[in-house]
């Protein structure tokens, strides 16, 4: 492996270690009570290394959910040849599993940070989750499976907003119900977006 490639790999490992340490700490303590030094100590790195990868603790919290995309991508790989509706269900269940793993308290901190610094690009089109959802819906549309008048773009926007809203409701209820069970029920309702075999 070349030197530059080794450095990239090392940087990726360091960033992952920082994110893991931060997530572990933030599950135990509120965001404003966890310092950069606490995160560095838990990750076994210097504060200089932290600031090499993240401009601030806020950026770290925002990027802390970036593993969601790779998690969903890995979950979808074994289902690549399956019908689009089935792949959408896999996306939903992997999204839900990731959110439940993060826990409602950490998600609440994440959304509080998002709301304190709103970003007009609430749905980044480069994100795997949205691209994969659109690909499934476009495939379903090409096969004549989308109900009349529904475009793949509208359906993706609707589903993405619904998933986010369901997570926020789960946070408001402090994780008192099973998010995966609730979204499985919703998924049955979403079958109305499709016609014919899925």
N, C-alpha and C positions, 0 to 999 in steps of 0.2 A: 504494500500500500504506500502510495506517495505521501510525502510530508504534508502537503496541503490537504489531502484527503484525511490523513490522520488527525490533523488539527480540526477539521470540520466535524469529524466523528467525536472527538474529545469535547468540542463545544456543545454538540447535541446532547451528549451524556451529562455535561455540567448543567445545561438548561433543564433537562429532565429531572435531575437531582434537586434542583432549586424548586421546581414546580411540585415535586412529590413532597418535599419538606414543608413547603408553604401550605399545601392542601392538608397535610397531617396536622400542622399547628392550627390552622384555621377551623378545623373540625372541633378543636378543643377550646379555642379562645376567639373572642370577637376580633374582627379585622383591625380595629383601631388600637387594640392592645398587643398585637403581634408586631414586633419591630423587624426591620431589615436584619439587624444583628441576630435576632432570634432565628430567623430563617437561615442565615449564613451558618450559624452554629449547628443547626440541625442538619444542614446539607454538607457540612464539613468543608466550607469554602470561605474565602475572604470577602469582605464587603466590596472590594475592587472587582472581584469576579462577578458578584451580583450585578453591579452597575454596568459591567461589560455586556451583560445579557438583557437587562431590564432597566428602563429609565427611572422607574419608580415602583413602589408597592402597588399602586393602582394599575399600572400596566401589567404587573405580574398577575393580579386578580383577573383582569380581562383575558389575558392569554392562558390562564390556568384552565380554561375550558376548551382550549384548542385541541387537546387529546380526544375530544368527543368525535371529531371528524375521522381520525385514524381508527378509533374504536369501532365506529359504524362501518368504515370501509372494510375492516377485518371481518366484521360480522356478516357482511354482504358477500364476501368472496365465495363461500361454499354454495351460494344460491344464485350464482350468475346466470345459469341457464333456465331458471324457473320463471313462471309467468310474472308480469309486472306487478300485479296486485299482491302476490305472495312476497315479492321483494320489498314492496312498500310496508307490508306487515313486519318484515325483518328490520327495516329502518326504524319503524315505530318502537318495536320491542328493545332494540339496542339503544335507542335514544333514552327510553324510559329507564332501562337498567343502569345506564351511565348516571342519570340524574339521581336515581335512588341511591346509588353508590356514593355520590358526592354528599348527599344529605341535605335536608331542607334548610338547615342553619347556614351552611356555606353558600347555598344557592341564594338565600335571602341577602347575604352580604354582597354577592355578585350583582344581583339586580339593583340593590341600593346604590352601588357604585355606578352602574349603567344609568340609572335615573338621575344621579347627581351631575353627570356629564353626558347628556343625550347625544347620540350620534344619529344623523339623518339616515345613515346606511344600516338600519336595524337588521336587514337581511343581506348579508354580503354574498353576492352571486358567485364568488370564487369558492365558497365553502362547499365541502364535499356533500354535506347533508342535503343542501338545496339542489346541487347539480344532480345528485343521484335520484332525488325525488322527481325532479323535472324529467330526467331520462326515462324513468318508469312510466310517468304519466304520458310522455310523448309516444312511447311505445304502445301504451294502452290506447291512445287516441288513434294512432296509425292502424291499429287492429280493429277500430270501430267500437272499442269498449267503453269510451267515456260517454256519459249520458249527454243527450242533445243540449247544445248551447254552452257546454262547459269546455273551456280551453285548458290545456295542460298548465299554462302559466297561472291562470286563476286558481286552479285546484291546488297547485304547489303553494301559492301564497296563502290560501285558506288553511291548508293543513299545517303549514309552518306556524301561522299565527295561532291556530288552535292548540298545537303542541305547547307553544310558549305560554299561552293563557292557562292551559291545564297545569303546567308546572307552577305558575304563579299562584293559582288557586290552592295547590298542594302546599306551597309555602305558607299561604295565609292560614291554612288549617294545621300548620306546624307538623306536617307529615303524619297526620292522625289517621290517614287511610292509605291503602295501597295504590300508588300512582299507576303501577302496571295494570292492576285490575280495572281501574277507572278508564284508562286509555284503551284497554282491550274492548270494553263495552262501547266506547266511542267508535272504535274501529268497525264494529258491526254496523253502526249507523252510517259510517262513511261508505259502506258498500253501495249505498244509493247513488254515489257518484259514477258508478260503473254499471254497464249493462252487459249481459251475456256472460260467458264463463271467464273467470279470472284466475 
